[in-house]
Amino acid sequence: MKDTPLRIGAVIEDEWRQIFRNRTLFAILFLVPLIYTAFFGYLYSQHQITEIKTVVFDGDGSQLSRQIIQAFDESATFQVIKQVRNEPEVEQAIETGKAKVGVIIPNDFSDRLKRGEYIPVMTLIDGSNMMFSNAAVKAANEIVTTFSYAVTGEKLGQNGLNDEQVQSMITSIPFRSRILYNPAFSYSHFMVYGLMGAMLQQVLLLGLAITVTREKESGTWTRFQEWSRRPWKIAYTKTAPYILIGLFNHFASFSLALYVFHLPFRGDVLSAILLMISFVFALAGIGYAASQFSPNQVQAIQFTMIIAVPSFMLSGFTWPFDAMPKLLYWLGHCLPLTYFVDGIREILIKGHGWEMVWRNCVILVTMGLGSFLAAFLMTPVTFKITKHKEKEPGFILFQEQKPQSF
């Protein structure tokens, strides 16, 4: 008797049946798009960056300078957190990440302005994140310009001049800004490193996600039974190739970015290497744990996708943490990409060294160790589940299934 030939309609019907039976697949196809749409909408719900941390040096100490500082503080864009004693402290606050903007009002500002001198209000802006720099430049320019016209106009009006005379005689306070780390507002400097980190994470997680589940599906997982009491051996043999591949990909990708696309590298090479090793180790632990906890390759890949898809948006690289809702702020700090791209920005773009990224490395290594520990605890359970399934009636190994052809 000949096998019943496959019908297109029957295959389509069976595919729909499989989608509705697999709850994880159903959720990814129908619920995840809605969840992520709502998630992205919530992420940008504030529409603009507000309360950028700002430090001020007031070298004048006059009523005019105090009014300018008050104007910055009352602006929705800025939040004056501290007044420092000199200009170097302004730059130090920006370099250490305590502030994103610094306002410098020079000595004898009001007196020199009255004498007609060109004396600007200097604004230092952290240009390593263009979301901050774009918002800060625009808002600072508007504040100084609007404030200067108002002050000058009021003064001339008190002298009996009409509006037309005031308009013709008004003199604005000069405004000048200096963008640190990315003066040309280059989107390649701003975006490429972050996208590279997201891509490298995705590739490594996908490879690691199937390292154990492939053994489970092919029926060869039980060969590791003799190492069940030393699960670190299994983890080492299964993840070592991927760790090497991950490190190779990092070096190759960053070499391409530096020598072909001439992206900046202003920091310490050793610090960058240690950061990359820590990142790869964290991903190895997470990917191995996902593969250990998942019964098959599909679910392991689905789990890693849930981590990888929102990582770039929540990393603080494109949209700063200061503008995120608190829930997303804490969620972003649970993801390894957050600490990697932050370290990359500190080293490659801002030119800092180990003192600025050691905490990132410690957190990444801790993530990796925690993930490996969870996988080690799960290993004996995985062997028991696999043995139980093999004893069930009708159990068929994945490799013995013969695909039917149309």
Secondary structure by P-SEA (a helix, b strand, c coil): cccccccaaaaaaaaaaaaaacaaaaaaaccaaaaaaaaaaaaaccccccccbbbbbcccccaaaaaaaaaaaaccccccccccccaaaaaaaaaaccccbbbbbccaaaaaaaacccccbbbbbccccaaaaaaaaaaaaaaaaaaaaaaaaaaaaaacccaaaaaacccccbbbbbbccccccccccccaaaaaaaaaaaaaaaaaaaaaaaaaaaccccccccccccaaaaaaaacaaaaaaaaaaaaaaaaaaaccccccccccaaaaaaaaaaaaaaaaaaaaaaaaacccaaaaaaaaaaaccccccccccccccccccaaaaaaaaacaaaaaaaaaaacccccccccccaaaaaaaaaaaaaaaaaaaaaaaaaaaaaaaaaacccccccccbbbbcc
